[in-house]
Amino acid sequence: MRSETFPFAERFAEDVSPLGPIAYFLGGESRGLPDVVLLHALGMNYTEWELVAPRLAQHTRVVGLDMLGCGHSVQPTRPYGLREIAQSVWGLINKLGLRRPVLMGHSFGGRVALDLALKEPRHFSGLMLLNSAGFIRYPSLYERIGRVVLKPKVVGTLLLAAGPVLARRIFANDTPQSDRFMSQVLGRWETAFPYRFAQHACPMLSDLVSDVLDRLSELNLPISILWGEHDVLLPYREVEPALRRLSDVQIDVLRACGHMPNLEQPEAVCDATLRLLRRAKPAGGTVDVAPRP
């Protein structure tokens, strides 16, 4: 599901993760607003930001990466999860010398952003979260059953059969953007992609269902949240009580939008991000320590 028309050149960072090289892009220039670090959804890659990154790059410096196990970044041969993914993001931030960037995460990318912001809050000037994981507490029974049932081979086989139907449900309406995304999905669905996705996701089950509900009061930085009102994966009604507990938050529920605001309503995403950048603390300080384990 990688877009071949993504406008920024691909680069590789060899020394930001002990697990191997990380693919990333860098666009735009710092112009007084905080830099933006883009974190994609589970199993995706940084080209999911194709409609957002160029717009933001007109106003500030934008960085995006393929998270561990995704896209062109290293496919680790040993177990890894949220901790290792967050550390690799932090490593790239350090390598590029980004000062107090805004973390912008979509779905599981939002969960990664939350983890980083909770570990090193003084090093970030804001959070931009799109239909983010981490705000729902699932019964522990789900994980126990999942560990028995959700094996990569089983999940891969189910996705191979039903994945295209499920993928279309992440959008609220058919649009040129959703049609293009679906053509990219279907073009790879009969290959090994469903099994690769399952091998990536299944070992991270505990991270995928983890939440930050007991630590919401620690998120003392400007936060902007966008949520598609027709999201069937993470329904807004289930996350709203948690979101309302955040202290410095702007919440916008997008009509006629599902789980992919960055593809369905990129203009709204960019407008909300620019508003957050203008109210976030000015760029400054340094990032010179790794996040705590």
FENSULPE-V516097 format. One record per pair of residues at least 12 apart in sequence whose C-alpha atoms are under 7 Angstrom apart, sorted by sequence separation. I is the first residue (numbers start at 1). J is the second residue. D is the distance in Angstrom with one decimal. If there is no record, write none. Layout:
# FENSULPE-V516097
I/J/D
I/J/D
This chain:
# FENSULPE-V516097
11/23/5.7
12/24/6.0
10/23/6.7
11/24/5.3
10/24/5.9
11/25/5.8
10/25/5.2
9/25/6.1
8/25/6.2
68/85/5.8
8/26/7.0
46/64/5.7
67/85/6.4
8/27/6.5
46/65/5.4
110/129/5.6
46/66/5.4
110/130/6.9
45/66/4.9
111/132/6.3
102/124/5.9
110/132/4.7
111/133/5.2
164/186/6.6
100/123/4.9
101/124/5.2
102/125/5.4
103/126/6.5
104/127/6.0
105/128/6.4
106/129/6.1
107/130/6.3
110/133/6.0
111/134/5.4
100/124/4.2
101/125/5.8
102/126/4.7
103/127/5.0
104/128/4.5
105/129/5.1
106/130/4.6
107/131/5.2
108/132/6.3
229/253/5.9
35/60/5.9
36/61/6.4
37/62/6.1
38/63/6.1
39/64/6.4
45/70/6.1
100/125/5.2
102/127/5.6
103/128/6.1
104/129/5.8
105/130/6.2
106/131/6.1
107/132/4.1
108/133/5.3
223/248/6.1
224/249/5.6
225/250/6.1
226/251/6.1
227/252/6.5
228/253/5.8
229/254/5.7
35/61/5.0
36/62/4.9
37/63/4.8
38/64/4.6
39/65/6.8
44/70/6.4
45/71/5.1
86/112/5.8
106/132/5.6
107/133/5.1
222/248/5.2
223/249/4.7
224/250/4.8
225/251/4.8
226/252/5.0
227/253/4.9
228/254/4.8
229/255/5.7
230/256/6.8
233/259/7.0
33/60/6.1
35/62/5.9
36/63/6.2
37/64/5.7
43/70/5.8
44/71/6.9
220/247/6.8
221/248/6.5
222/249/6.1
223/250/6.4
224/251/6.0
225/252/6.2
226/253/5.9
227/254/5.9
228/255/6.5
229/256/6.9
230/257/5.7
231/258/4.2
31/59/6.7
220/248/6.9
226/254/6.9
229/257/5.9
230/258/4.5
231/259/4.7
28/57/4.2
31/60/5.5
160/189/6.6
213/242/6.9
217/246/6.7
228/257/4.4
229/258/6.3
27/57/5.8
28/58/6.2
30/60/4.7
82/112/6.6
86/116/6.3
160/190/6.9
216/246/6.1
228/258/4.6
29/60/5.2
30/61/4.9
228/259/5.9
28/60/5.7
29/61/4.4
28/61/4.4
228/261/6.5
27/61/5.8
28/62/6.1
160/194/5.7
27/62/5.2
159/194/5.7
26/62/5.9
27/63/6.5
26/63/4.7
25/63/5.7
26/64/6.8
156/194/4.9
25/64/5.5
156/195/4.3
24/64/5.5
25/65/6.4
6/47/6.0
24/65/4.0
23/65/5.7
24/66/6.2
153/195/6.7
156/198/5.3
2/45/6.8
23/66/5.5
152/195/6.6
155/198/5.8
3/47/5.7
6/50/5.6
22/66/6.6
2/47/6.0
152/198/4.7
152/199/5.1
23/72/5.7
23/73/4.9
152/202/6.0
22/73/4.5
151/202/6.4
21/73/6.0
22/74/6.3
150/202/6.5
224/276/6.4
21/74/5.6
20/74/5.4
19/76/6.1
172/230/6.0
222/280/6.0
170/231/6.7
143/205/7.0
170/232/6.8
35/98/7.0
143/206/6.6
37/101/6.7
36/101/5.4
37/102/6.3
38/103/6.5
39/104/6.0
40/105/6.2
41/106/5.3
34/100/6.6
35/101/4.6
36/102/4.8
37/103/5.0
38/104/4.9
39/105/4.6
40/106/5.4
41/107/5.1
42/108/5.5
34/101/5.1
35/102/6.1
36/103/6.0
37/104/5.8
38/105/6.0
39/106/6.4
41/108/5.0
34/102/6.3
36/104/6.7
41/109/5.1
40/109/5.0
39/109/4.7
17/88/4.9
138/209/6.4
16/88/5.6
17/91/6.6
137/211/6.0
16/91/4.4
136/211/6.2
16/92/5.5
134/210/6.0
135/211/5.6
134/211/4.0
135/212/6.4
134/212/5.6
135/213/6.2
172/256/5.8
172/257/5.0
171/257/6.6
172/258/4.6
177/263/6.1
171/258/4.7
177/264/6.7
170/258/5.6
171/259/6.2
170/259/5.1
171/260/6.6
170/260/6.8
126/221/5.6
127/222/6.5
128/223/5.9
129/224/6.3
130/225/6.0
131/226/6.4
125/221/6.6
126/222/4.8
127/223/4.7
128/224/4.9
129/225/4.8
130/226/4.9
131/227/4.9
126/223/5.6
127/224/6.3
128/225/6.0
129/226/6.3
130/227/5.9
131/228/6.9
118/218/6.9
118/219/6.6
136/238/6.8
131/234/6.9
136/239/6.0
135/239/5.6
135/242/6.2
81/204/5.6
82/207/6.0
81/207/6.8
131/259/6.3
69/200/6.5
130/261/7.0
128/273/6.7
43/197/5.9
126/280/5.9
125/280/5.5
125/281/5.4
123/287/6.3
120/291/6.4
119/291/6.1
119/292/6.6
1/184/5.1
100/283/5.4
1/185/5.6
99/283/5.8
100/284/6.1
99/284/5.5
100/285/6.9
99/285/6.0
99/286/5.6
99/287/6.4
94/287/5.9
94/288/6.5
90/290/6.8
87/291/6.7
52/262/6.5
51/262/6.9
51/263/6.7
49/262/6.5
52/266/5.7
56/270/6.5
51/266/6.0
55/270/7.0
52/270/6.3
34/277/6.2
33/277/6.1
33/278/6.8
34/282/6.4
33/282/6.6
34/283/5.1
33/283/6.6
